[in-house]
Amino acid sequence: MRQAVRVSMASTSTRERAGERGGPDDVTLFGHWICPFSVRVSFALAQREIPHHVVDVPPTAARPKGFVVPEEFVAHSPKGEIPLVRIGTEYRADSLPILEWLEDRRSASPLLPGDAAGRAFVLERAAWIDREVFPPMIGVYYGTRTDAIERSSAALTDALERMGQWLVDGSWLAGPGPTVAEAVIVPVYARLEGLVALGFTGRLDHRVAEHLERCRDLPGGSAVWWTAAQTDEFVNRFERYRAIVAGSTSDQAET
Ligand SMILES: N[C@@H](CCC(=O)N[C@@H](CS)C(=O)NCC(=O)O)C(=O)O
């Protein structure tokens, strides 16, 4: 996996120095590569070249035995969910609010337009992806019955096709260049091979397939794209999950 931009600590001598962990300008992401919501934030940080620290906090289901959840994360994450971001002494949870907050707090290479109407337009499209694409995507890998997986796969295909209509007139989802809408869809693209292995059978509209390639070539895309090993880990994890659910269901059926 390519690592997120990490601040070198070698030359810093005081906690107050800008960008140092715990300093006033420090940006720290508590997240994990397997979490699509965290990946949205990692994409934005890398795409915007915002130096940051990463504290790996795997989702509960993916935590290795004995993993100690950092106290700071427990204290500041309202729902115990990743991603959580700290800037200086302030914290934000929830990927969409985090993406907006990062725009307000850092001006370089914005992923939202400066005008209110343009901003609202991009955020509406980002929220649409969150609402229409994410539930069927999650339904594919958390699906345990063939019929449910097929339904999620069809719904995901349909949502991506509708999203593809936004690409009729341009290369990007919500403007002349990459925006927060790309940050929200990239984790879906980055795990697409894994989704196929777990039962996604849809064919991508050619516009969406080309958009996926464009996103992968962005600095943010290449920073978060999954390696073959990450795809395998994801697929194996959900195959094991399905086997466990199937085992407990057949036990119940026998008793
Ligand atoms: N709406 C949240 C969802 C975040 C979320 O569901 N995160 C998952 C991991 S992908 C999580 O932390 N779940 C709690 C847990 O694993 O204990 C967002 O957009 O950031």
PDBQT file of the ligand as one rigid body, heavy atoms in Angstrom, charges set to zero:
ROOT
HETATM    1  N1  LIG A 301     -21.162   8.192   8.606  1.00  0.00    +0.000 N 
HETATM    2  C1  LIG A 301     -19.823   7.838   8.981  1.00  0.00    +0.000 C 
HETATM    3  C2  LIG A 301     -19.663   6.323   8.947  1.00  0.00    +0.000 C 
HETATM    4  C3  LIG A 301     -18.326   5.870   9.517  1.00  0.00    +0.000 C 
HETATM    5  C4  LIG A 301     -18.303   4.380   9.777  1.00  0.00    +0.000 C 
HETATM    6  O1  LIG A 301     -19.322   3.686   9.643  1.00  0.00    +0.000 OA
HETATM    7  N2  LIG A 301     -17.127   3.871  10.190  1.00  0.00    +0.000 N 
HETATM    8  C5  LIG A 301     -17.029   2.469  10.563  1.00  0.00    +0.000 C 
HETATM    9  C6  LIG A 301     -15.830   1.776   9.932  1.00  0.00    +0.000 C 
HETATM   10  S1  LIG A 301     -15.930   1.744   8.171  1.00  0.00    +0.000 SA
HETATM   11  C7  LIG A 301     -16.802   2.388  12.073  1.00  0.00    +0.000 C 
HETATM   12  O2  LIG A 301     -15.958   3.053  12.615  1.00  0.00    +0.000 OA
HETATM   13  N3  LIG A 301     -17.614   1.551  12.746  1.00  0.00    +0.000 N 
HETATM   14  C8  LIG A 301     -17.514   1.374  14.176  1.00  0.00    +0.000 C 
HETATM   15  C9  LIG A 301     -16.650   0.220  14.581  1.00  0.00    +0.000 C 
HETATM   16  O3  LIG A 301     -16.029  -0.447  13.730  1.00  0.00    +0.000 OA
HETATM   17  O4  LIG A 301     -16.595  -0.009  15.779  1.00  0.00    +0.000 OA
HETATM   18  C10 LIG A 301     -18.844   8.552   8.060  1.00  0.00    +0.000 C 
HETATM   19  O5  LIG A 301     -19.239   8.953   6.944  1.00  0.00    +0.000 OA
HETATM   20  O6  LIG A 301     -17.675   8.763   8.463  1.00  0.00    +0.000 OA
ENDROOT
TORSDOF 0
